[in-house]
Amino acid sequence: MTKLSVNINKIATLRNSRGGNNPDVVKAAIDIQKFGADGITVHPRPDERHIRYSDVYKIKEIITTEFNIEGNCNTRKFVDLVLKVKPDQVTLVPDTEGQLTSNHGWDTIKHRNYLKEMVSMFQQEGIRVSIFVDPDVVMINGAAETGTNRVELYTEGYATAYLQHPKSAIEKYLSAAQRVQQLGMGLNAGHDLDLENLRFFSQAIPWLDEVSIGHALISDALYLGLENTVQLYKRQLV
């Protein structure tokens, strides 16, 4: 079954808006795992506007499932963090400094040699590597040449198109996912997946290893409660 990794950045955003430690992101990570999530995802950015680097070390101490750290390996600070924490997985995302949210995948052809170096470095430390990519077979082929363990499909395009025509929305994602499978890599997905579009996506691509969901899940939890929301998302992946 596809695993659900919950991105807790938005919980940290709420905490940072007032200072102090309310809500407590470490307690949130503990509880989200207890409520049935298969993993915790964090995406520390250079300005630490949500998850702080200090949070990552504390969360590592309480992880009982899987820990996924996302970020741009172009910054030495991020690389050093990952090498010290040694999460189960690092997801390489081509964010620029100050970027509001991730909005594109890597150009795995242009940056192939660089990504190959980064992938190898993390793998040597026993860390599984996933590369954030657009649903483009050419980019999938390029990712395979880096030696990465997995790719994560950037799903904003799917989520937007799903509202108009689900079957056409999934087409290029299915083609990309099939190519990932042919090349022997693992497959993750994330960005704007929610309770409305998640089941259709996971049923169309049943070999999907993991989805990482944060904004939609935390937003739903405001109305539905955190424990109930985690369980509702898990049911979409059955």
KALINQUI-V297381 format. One record per backbone hydrogen bond with DSSP energy under -0.5 kcal/mol. CO is the residue of the C=O (numbers start at 1). NH is the residue of the N-H. Records with the same first field share a line. If there is no record, write none. Layout:
# KALINQUI-V297381
CO->NH ; NH
This chain:
# KALINQUI-V297381
3->5 ; 211
4->6 ; 38 ; 39
5->7 ; 213
6->8 ; 41
8->11 ; 12
9->13
10->14
11->15
12->16
13->17
15->18 ; 19
19->22
23->25
24->28
25->29
26->30
27->31
28->32
29->33
30->34
31->35
32->37
33->36
38->66
39->6
40->68
41->8
42->70
45->48
51->45 ; 50
52->56
53->57
54->58
55->59
56->60
57->61
58->62
59->62 ; 63
60->63
66->40 ; 68
67->88 ; 89
68->42 ; 70
69->91
71->73 ; 93
72->75
74->76
75->79
76->80
77->81
78->82
79->83
80->84
81->85
82->86
88->128
89->69
90->92 ; 130
91->71 ; 93
92->132
93->95
96->99
106->108
107->111
109->112
111->115
112->116
113->117
114->118
115->119
116->120
117->121
118->122
119->123
120->124
121->125
122->125 ; 127
123->126
126->128
128->90
129->149 ; 150
130->92
131->152
132->106
133->154
134->136
136->140
137->141
138->142
139->143
140->144
141->145
143->146 ; 147 ; 148
144->147
149->186
150->131
151->153 ; 188
152->133
153->155 ; 190
155->159
156->160
157->161
158->162
159->163
160->163
161->164 ; 165
165->169
166->170
167->171
168->172
170->174
171->175
172->176
173->177
174->178
175->179
176->180
177->181
178->182
179->183
180->185
181->184
186->151
187->209 ; 210
188->153
189->212
190->155
194->198
197->201
198->202
199->203
200->204
201->205
205->208
209->3
210->189
211->5 ; 213
212->191
213->7
214->218
215->219
216->220
217->221
218->222
219->222 ; 223
220->223 ; 224
221->225
225->229
226->230
227->231
228->232
229->233
230->234
231->235
232->236
233->236 ; 237
234->237
235->238
237->2
